[in-house]
């Protein structure tokens, strides 16, 4: 998995140690929030030209791996 996430970096001196894209001050969570707000990958790339499609793919992959290790109880309806 590590080689697949080589663009995700964690540095305690950048964005309070949150996972970022290639050490830039763009966090994985920010990219995910943009996508969750219904922006397309192409719209995110247009708004943030310093990002690349592979950055977004790895942010999604990182999030998937992160949440797969956590069990959250969801009440049934």
C-alpha positions as CSV (number, residue, x, y, z in Angstrom):
1,X,0.0,0.0,0.0
2,X,2.8,2.4,0.7
3,X,4.0,2.7,-2.8
4,X,0.4,3.4,-3.9
5,X,0.3,6.4,-1.5
6,X,3.6,8.0,-2.3
7,X,2.0,11.4,-2.8
8,X,0.4,11.5,0.7
9,X,2.7,13.1,3.2
10,X,2.5,13.7,6.9
11,X,4.8,16.4,8.4
12,X,4.1,17.8,11.9
13,X,5.2,21.2,10.6
14,X,2.8,21.3,7.7
15,X,-1.0,21.7,8.4
16,X,-0.6,20.6,12.0
17,X,0.5,17.1,10.9
18,X,-2.6,16.4,8.8
19,X,-2.1,14.2,5.7
20,X,-1.3,16.5,2.8
21,X,-0.8,16.1,-1.0
22,X,2.9,16.1,-1.8
23,X,3.8,18.2,1.2
24,X,1.7,21.1,-0.1
25,X,-0.7,22.9,2.2
26,X,-3.6,21.1,0.6
27,X,-4.9,18.4,2.9
28,X,-6.4,15.1,2.0
29,X,-9.5,16.1,3.9
30,X,-9.8,19.3,1.9
31,X,-9.7,17.4,-1.4
32,X,-12.3,14.9,-0.1
33,X,-14.6,17.8,1.0
34,X,-14.4,19.3,-2.4
35,X,-15.4,16.0,-4.0
36,X,-18.1,15.5,-1.4
37,X,-19.6,18.9,-2.2
38,X,-20.3,17.6,-5.7
39,X,-17.3,19.0,-7.6
40,X,-16.0,16.7,-10.2
41,X,-12.3,15.7,-10.4
42,X,-11.9,18.0,-13.4
43,X,-13.4,20.9,-11.5
44,X,-11.1,20.4,-8.6
45,X,-8.1,20.2,-11.0
46,X,-9.2,23.4,-12.7
47,X,-9.6,25.2,-9.4
48,X,-6.3,23.9,-8.0
49,X,-3.9,23.6,-10.9
50,X,-1.1,22.5,-8.6
51,X,-3.0,19.2,-8.1
52,X,-2.8,16.3,-10.5
53,X,-5.4,13.5,-11.1
54,X,-3.1,11.1,-9.4
55,X,-3.1,13.3,-6.2
56,X,-6.9,13.0,-6.1
57,X,-6.9,9.2,-6.7
58,X,-4.4,8.7,-3.9
59,X,-6.4,11.0,-1.6
60,X,-9.5,8.8,-2.2
61,X,-7.4,5.6,-1.8
62,X,-5.9,6.9,1.5
63,X,-9.4,7.7,2.8
64,X,-10.7,4.3,1.9
65,X,-7.8,2.6,3.7
66,X,-8.2,4.8,6.7
67,X,-11.9,4.2,7.2
68,X,-11.7,0.5,6.5
69,X,-9.8,0.1,9.8
70,X,-12.6,1.7,11.8
71,X,-16.0,0.4,12.7
72,X,-18.7,3.0,13.3
73,X,-22.0,2.0,14.7
74,X,-24.9,3.3,12.6
75,X,-28.3,3.1,14.3
76,X,-30.9,1.1,12.3
77,X,-34.0,2.9,11.2
